[in-house]
Amino acid sequence: MSLQKVKNALLTVGVPVNHYSAIKKPNRYIVWAEESQASAIWADERMVDQAIQGTIDYFTRTEYDANAEAIEQALNDTQISFALNSVQREDETGYIHHEWIFEVFADGDDSV
């Protein structure tokens, strides 16, 4: 499974999706990024596959926003492993910030 599948899953939610950082900050938006290698498979003294770990951040000003659940459904539908890491209200911006950690296996062509 590739990083492109993460992006494509998030695009189905219907809010702006940004890779690494938000360009414009509307009332609701998603930012996602790959961050590290979660694990790897080695054979014949070389890496033959690896799992990539990253975060998905959803920012909204709406309490109990249904898009948070839609993000999880999109990840489930695409068979992307994830865990909700935190939900917090940011006093400075007024956003409610949901953060998920995801893992996918890289497939060699992970251009996003």
C-alpha positions as CSV (number, residue, x, y, z in Angstrom):
1,M,0.0,0.0,0.0
2,S,1.4,3.3,-0.9
3,L,1.4,6.9,0.4
4,Q,-0.8,7.9,-2.6
5,K,-3.5,5.7,-1.2
6,V,-3.5,7.7,2.0
7,K,-3.9,10.9,0.0
8,N,-6.7,9.4,-2.1
9,A,-8.6,8.1,0.9
10,L,-8.4,11.6,2.6
11,L,-9.6,13.3,-0.6
12,T,-12.9,11.3,-0.3
13,V,-13.8,13.1,2.9
14,G,-14.7,16.3,1.1
15,V,-12.5,18.9,2.8
16,P,-9.2,20.4,1.7
17,V,-6.3,18.0,2.0
18,N,-2.7,19.2,2.3
19,H,0.6,17.4,2.4
20,Y,2.9,18.6,5.1
21,S,1.3,22.0,5.8
22,A,-1.9,23.9,5.1
23,I,-1.6,26.6,2.4
24,K,-4.9,28.3,3.3
25,K,-6.7,27.6,6.5
26,P,-10.5,27.3,6.0
27,N,-12.8,26.3,8.8
28,R,-12.1,22.6,8.2
29,Y,-9.0,21.0,6.6
30,I,-6.7,18.0,6.7
31,V,-2.9,18.0,6.8
32,W,-1.0,14.7,6.5
33,A,2.6,13.7,6.3
34,E,4.8,10.6,6.4
35,E,7.3,10.9,9.2
36,S,9.3,7.7,9.8
37,Q,9.9,4.1,9.1
38,A,7.7,2.0,11.3
39,S,9.3,-1.4,10.4
40,A,11.1,-3.2,7.6
41,I,11.5,-6.6,6.1
42,W,15.1,-7.6,5.3
43,A,16.3,-10.4,3.0
44,D,19.7,-11.2,1.6
45,E,21.2,-8.3,3.6
46,R,19.0,-5.7,2.1
47,M,15.6,-4.0,2.8
48,V,12.9,-5.5,0.6
49,D,9.9,-3.8,2.1
50,Q,9.1,-1.2,4.7
51,A,6.2,0.3,6.6
52,I,5.9,4.1,6.7
53,Q,4.4,5.8,9.6
54,G,2.9,9.3,9.6
55,T,0.2,11.5,11.0
56,I,-3.1,12.8,9.8
57,D,-4.3,16.0,11.4
58,Y,-7.9,17.3,11.0
59,F,-8.7,20.8,12.1
60,T,-12.3,22.0,12.5
61,R,-14.2,24.7,14.5
62,T,-17.2,22.4,14.7
63,E,-17.7,20.4,17.9
64,Y,-18.6,16.7,17.1
65,D,-17.7,17.2,13.4
66,A,-18.8,14.2,11.4
67,N,-15.8,14.5,9.2
68,A,-13.6,13.0,12.0
69,E,-15.6,9.8,11.7
70,A,-15.5,10.1,7.9
71,I,-11.7,10.2,8.0
72,E,-11.7,6.9,10.0
73,Q,-14.2,5.4,7.6
74,A,-12.1,6.4,4.6
75,L,-9.0,4.8,6.1
76,N,-10.9,1.6,7.0
77,D,-12.4,1.4,3.5
78,T,-8.9,1.7,2.0
79,Q,-7.4,-0.8,4.6
80,I,-5.0,1.7,6.0
81,S,-3.9,1.0,9.6
82,F,-4.5,3.9,12.0
83,A,-5.0,4.9,15.6
84,L,-6.5,8.0,17.0
85,N,-3.6,9.7,18.9
86,S,-5.3,12.8,20.4
87,V,-8.1,15.3,20.2
88,Q,-7.6,18.7,21.6
89,R,-8.9,22.2,21.4
90,E,-6.4,24.8,20.5
91,D,-7.2,28.0,22.4
92,E,-5.1,30.3,20.2
93,T,-6.8,29.3,16.9
94,G,-10.2,28.0,18.1
95,Y,-9.7,24.8,16.2
96,I,-10.5,21.3,17.5
97,H,-7.5,19.3,16.4
98,H,-7.8,15.5,15.8
99,E,-4.6,13.5,15.2
100,W,-4.3,10.0,13.9
101,I,-1.2,7.9,13.4
102,F,-1.2,5.8,10.2
103,E,1.0,3.0,8.8
104,V,1.3,1.8,5.2
105,F,3.7,-0.4,3.3
106,A,5.7,1.5,0.8
107,D,5.4,0.1,-2.7
108,G,8.4,1.7,-4.4
109,D,6.5,4.5,-6.2
110,D,5.3,6.8,-3.4
111,S,5.1,10.0,-5.3
112,V,2.3,12.1,-3.8
